[in-house]
Amino acid sequence: MNRIFYLASCDTCRKIIKMLPENDLVFQDIRQEPITPAQLDEMRNLAGSYEALFSRKAQLYKSKGLKDQNLAEADYRNLILEHYTFLSRPVFIIDSKIYIGNSPKNVAEVIKALS
């Protein structure tokens, strides 16, 4: 099942969603429907690490002083499960391939995968 994990209140996510061709994506607003541990573990298996899914741009990253800590994979997992802002958004899973974040290159790859 193809899925997008996004934040409905995120302007960047909304802009990317408007750019997508017609698709069969299941939309999961991670604020309304939090990521489950099983979903996060599936993302990690596709991405190779929890760190690859982690957003250092989250305000909580700075306010909790996490940039000064040495975080392990288990820490990244726990933080993402603890608060949705730690997930680098949006995350697409399309045909068992994962696309993380909002870089222009990534968005172009998602559009190509959905076309």
Residue pairs with C-beta under 8 A, 6 or more apart in sequence:
1 26
2 23
2 24
2 25
2 26
2 92
2 93
2 94
2 95
2 114
3 25
3 26
3 27
3 28
3 92
3 93
4 17
4 25
4 26
4 27
4 28
4 90
4 91
4 92
4 93
5 28
5 30
5 35
5 39
5 43
5 87
5 89
5 90
5 91
5 92
6 13
6 17
6 27
6 28
6 29
6 30
6 89
6 90
6 91
7 13
7 29
7 30
7 31
7 84
7 89
7 90
8 14
8 29
8 31
8 32
9 31
10 89
10 90
12 89
12 102
13 89
13 90
13 102
16 90
16 102
16 107
16 110
17 27
17 90
19 107
19 111
20 110
20 111
20 114
21 111
21 114
21 115
23 114
25 92
25 94
25 114
28 35
30 84
30 87
30 89
31 84
34 81
34 84
35 43
35 80
35 81
35 84
35 87
37 81
40 50
40 53
40 77
40 80
40 81
42 93
43 53
43 91
43 93
43 98
44 50
44 52
44 53
44 77
46 93
46 96
46 97
46 98
47 53
47 98
47 100
49 73
49 76
50 73
50 74
50 76
50 77
50 80
51 71
51 73
51 76
52 88
52 100
53 76
53 80
53 87
53 88
53 91
53 100
54 76
54 79
54 80
54 86
54 87
54 88
55 61
55 85
55 86
55 87
55 88
55 89
56 67
57 88
58 83
58 85
58 86
59 85
60 66
60 83
60 85
60 86
61 67
61 86
66 79
69 75
71 79
76 86
79 86
80 86
80 87
88 100
88 101
89 101
89 102
90 101
90 102
91 98
91 99
91 100
91 101
92 98
92 99
92 110
92 113
93 99
94 110
94 113
94 114
95 113
97 113
99 106
99 109
99 110
99 113
100 106
